[in-house]
Amino acid sequence: MSKSIFPLPMIDDFADASTLGEHIAAGYQIRARCTHAGCNHNVQINLVVVARYLGIDHGASAEDLKPYFYCPPCRTAGVNDGHIVFAHYPPTAPHCVIAERWIADRTAA
């Protein structure tokens, strides 16, 4: 039996996820993107790694995460590196029906 890195909270309504732990438990993803003119650097945030450093009870809103992120290309170029916005993406296949169908189609061949 695998051991959890940290206990995840129980969530009654996934739409109400507000902490890093709740986002991980619900299967949400967060992307950070630089909005500086000409940059548009973006990256998917590994929520498990961030939660290890900040704690699972740390907020997942843009105001809560912004102090911990910057744009590396903008910082290297010597321009303002604080133009970061965050996009929250809910899970798109909650029951993994697509994965089960793919396996069934692949084995029928």
C-alpha positions in Angstrom: 0.0 0.0 0.0 1.4 3.4 -1.0 1.9 6.0 1.7 0.7 9.6 1.1 3.3 12.4 1.2 0.7 14.5 3.2 -2.9 13.9 4.0 -5.3 15.6 1.6 -8.5 17.3 2.8 -12.0 15.9 2.0 -14.0 18.1 -0.3 -17.8 18.1 -0.5 -18.0 20.5 -3.5 -15.0 20.7 -5.9 -16.1 24.1 -7.1 -15.3 25.4 -3.6 -11.6 24.4 -3.7 -9.6 27.3 -2.3 -6.4 25.8 -0.9 -3.5 23.9 -2.5 -4.5 20.7 -0.8 -8.1 21.0 -2.0 -6.9 21.7 -5.6 -4.7 18.6 -5.5 -7.5 16.4 -4.1 -10.0 17.7 -6.7 -7.6 17.2 -9.5 -7.3 20.9 -10.5 -4.3 22.2 -12.4 -2.8 25.7 -12.3 -0.8 27.4 -15.0 1.3 30.6 -14.5 1.8 32.9 -17.4 3.8 36.0 -17.9 1.8 38.9 -19.5 4.8 41.1 -20.3 4.7 42.4 -23.9 6.5 39.9 -26.1 7.2 37.3 -23.5 4.1 35.1 -22.9 6.2 32.5 -21.0 3.9 30.0 -19.3 4.3 26.9 -17.2 2.1 24.3 -15.5 2.6 24.5 -11.7 3.4 21.2 -10.0 0.9 21.6 -7.1 2.4 18.8 -5.0 5.8 20.4 -5.0 4.4 23.8 -4.2 2.2 22.3 -1.4 5.3 20.6 0.1 7.0 24.0 0.5 4.0 26.2 1.4 1.7 23.6 3.0 -1.6 22.1 1.9 -3.6 24.8 3.8 -2.0 27.6 1.8 -4.4 29.5 -0.5 -4.4 28.8 -4.2 -5.7 32.1 -5.4 -3.6 34.5 -7.5 -3.0 36.8 -4.5 -1.7 33.9 -2.5 0.6 32.5 -5.1 2.0 35.7 -6.8 4.7 36.4 -4.2 6.3 33.1 -4.9 6.5 33.2 -8.7 8.4 35.3 -11.3 9.2 35.0 -15.0 12.7 33.7 -15.5 13.1 35.0 -19.1 12.1 38.5 -18.1 14.4 38.4 -15.1 17.3 37.3 -17.2 16.5 40.1 -19.7 16.5 42.7 -16.9 12.8 43.7 -17.3 10.0 43.7 -14.7 9.4 40.0 -14.0 6.2 40.4 -11.9 3.6 40.3 -14.6 2.3 36.8 -13.7 -1.3 35.7 -14.0 -2.7 32.3 -12.9 -5.3 30.1 -14.7 -7.1 27.4 -12.8 -8.2 24.4 -14.8 -10.7 21.9 -13.3 -10.3 18.2 -14.1 -11.8 17.4 -17.5 -12.3 13.6 -17.3 -13.4 12.9 -13.7 -14.4 9.3 -14.3 -11.6 8.3 -16.8 -14.2 7.0 -19.3 -11.9 8.0 -22.1 -9.0 6.0 -20.8 -11.1 2.9 -20.3 -12.5 3.2 -23.8 -9.0 3.6 -25.3 -7.8 0.5 -23.6 -10.8 -1.4 -24.8 -10.3 -0.2 -28.4 -6.6 -1.0 -28.3 -7.1 -4.6 -27.1 -9.8 -5.3 -29.7 -7.3 -4.8 -32.5 
